């Protein structure tokens, strides 16, 4: 399974904590499984999605 995140926007929340809004796609070799929009703090996002894909 491949998990690909695409950043949509970044902004600070009400407490000044920077967050990333992103779309995540989960794919199997047979095709796309699911796609959804999510939000994480920048620290959590960079910890989870370490590999950059161009």
C-alpha angles and dihedrals in degrees: 000000000000123000115198124184123196118193113233100176145336128218143146119262124228090281094051095256111142114237136188122220109204146162117237125200123193113202135184123199087259093057146285117336105184145340128201142158118244142169131220136166111266090248092053092044095051090046092053101037105044102150118078118215121193 
